[in-house]
Amino acid sequence: MTVRRVVPNIQSEAVQESREFYGLLGFEEVMNHGWIMTLASPTTAAAQISIMTRDETAPVTPDMSVEVDDVDAAYAAVRDSGAEIVHPLQDEEWGVRRFFARDPNGRVVNVLSHRSSR
């Protein structure tokens, strides 16, 4: 399994202000679904940050996202380890397949693959 990128998720009620702040650091908007907006470096596409009010399709807002090349293999490994699955493996309407797991520190990790790259 290969990690493609790791993205911190910042929960915010000040989404526009956050966009402007991170814009000062060179980030540009690359995705906006209303409840989640992703900003990326224009020169290093994997350097990203997501700002979200809340997760629209999951019971909790994840602390970070880890994109992998094979989310099904990641799910099996995490499940078999006994780690807590917070949100089941499923396909989302915006083109990702994902699940949430809790790490040993209590952080919620959104593990995903884009369906087109599976």
C-alpha positions as CSV (number, residue, x, y, z in Angstrom):
1,M,0.0,0.0,0.0
2,T,1.3,3.5,-0.9
3,V,0.4,6.8,0.8
4,R,-0.3,9.4,-1.8
5,R,-0.8,12.4,0.5
6,V,-1.6,13.4,4.1
7,V,-3.9,16.4,4.6
8,P,-4.7,18.1,7.9
9,N,-8.4,18.8,8.4
10,I,-9.1,22.1,10.2
11,Q,-12.6,22.4,11.7
12,S,-13.7,26.0,11.3
13,E,-16.7,28.2,11.4
14,A,-14.6,30.9,9.8
15,V,-14.0,29.2,6.5
16,Q,-13.6,32.3,4.4
17,E,-11.3,33.9,6.9
18,S,-9.2,30.7,7.0
19,R,-9.1,30.6,3.2
20,E,-7.7,34.2,3.2
21,F,-5.2,33.4,6.0
22,Y,-3.8,30.3,4.2
23,G,-3.8,32.3,1.0
24,L,-1.2,34.5,2.6
25,L,1.0,31.4,2.8
26,G,0.5,30.7,-0.9
27,F,-2.4,28.1,-0.8
28,E,-5.0,28.3,-3.5
29,E,-8.5,26.8,-3.5
30,V,-8.7,23.5,-5.4
31,M,-12.0,22.1,-4.2
32,N,-15.1,23.5,-2.4
33,H,-18.2,21.5,-1.5
34,G,-19.5,24.1,0.8
35,W,-18.9,22.1,4.0
36,I,-15.3,21.3,3.0
37,M,-12.8,23.3,1.1
38,T,-9.3,22.1,0.1
39,L,-6.4,24.5,-0.5
40,A,-3.2,23.4,-2.2
41,S,0.2,24.8,-3.1
42,P,0.1,25.8,-6.8
43,T,3.6,24.2,-7.3
44,T,3.4,21.2,-5.0
45,A,-0.1,19.6,-5.5
46,A,0.3,17.2,-2.6
47,A,0.9,20.0,-0.1
48,Q,-2.7,20.6,1.0
49,I,-4.9,21.6,3.8
50,S,-8.7,21.1,4.2
51,I,-11.0,23.4,6.1
52,M,-14.4,22.0,7.1
53,T,-17.4,23.1,9.1
54,R,-18.3,19.5,9.7
55,D,-18.3,16.3,7.8
56,E,-21.6,16.1,5.9
57,T,-21.7,12.3,5.6
58,A,-20.0,11.0,8.8
59,P,-20.7,11.1,12.5
60,V,-17.5,13.0,13.4
61,T,-15.1,15.5,11.8
62,P,-11.8,13.8,11.1
63,D,-8.5,15.3,12.3
64,M,-6.6,14.4,9.2
65,S,-7.0,12.6,5.9
66,V,-4.6,10.0,4.5
67,E,-5.0,9.1,0.8
68,V,-3.8,5.7,-0.1
69,D,-3.7,3.8,-3.3
70,D,-5.7,0.9,-2.0
71,V,-8.3,1.9,0.7
72,D,-9.7,-1.7,0.8
73,A,-6.3,-3.1,1.8
74,A,-5.9,-0.2,4.4
75,Y,-9.4,-1.0,5.8
76,A,-8.6,-4.7,6.2
77,A,-5.3,-3.9,7.9
78,V,-6.8,-1.4,10.3
79,R,-9.9,-3.6,11.1
80,D,-7.7,-6.7,11.6
81,S,-5.5,-4.7,14.0
82,G,-8.5,-4.2,16.3
83,A,-8.4,-0.4,15.9
84,E,-11.8,1.3,16.3
85,I,-13.6,1.9,13.0
86,V,-15.5,5.2,13.5
87,H,-17.1,5.4,10.1
88,P,-17.5,2.3,7.8
89,L,-15.9,1.8,4.5
90,Q,-18.1,3.3,1.8
91,D,-18.2,5.1,-1.5
92,E,-19.1,8.8,-1.3
93,E,-21.0,10.6,-4.0
94,W,-18.1,13.0,-4.7
95,G,-15.8,10.2,-5.9
96,V,-13.9,8.8,-3.0
97,R,-14.1,5.5,-1.1
98,R,-13.2,6.0,2.6
99,F,-13.5,5.0,6.2
100,F,-12.6,6.6,9.5
101,A,-10.5,5.0,12.2
102,R,-9.4,6.2,15.6
103,D,-5.6,6.3,16.2
104,P,-4.0,5.4,19.6
105,N,-4.1,9.0,20.6
106,G,-7.9,9.3,20.0
107,R,-7.5,11.3,16.7
108,V,-9.9,10.4,13.9
109,V,-8.2,9.6,10.6
110,N,-10.1,9.7,7.3
111,V,-8.5,7.0,5.1
112,L,-9.5,7.3,1.4
113,S,-8.8,6.6,-2.2
114,H,-10.2,8.4,-5.2
115,R,-12.4,5.8,-7.0
116,S,-10.9,6.7,-10.3
117,S,-7.4,5.8,-9.0
118,R,-8.3,2.5,-7.4
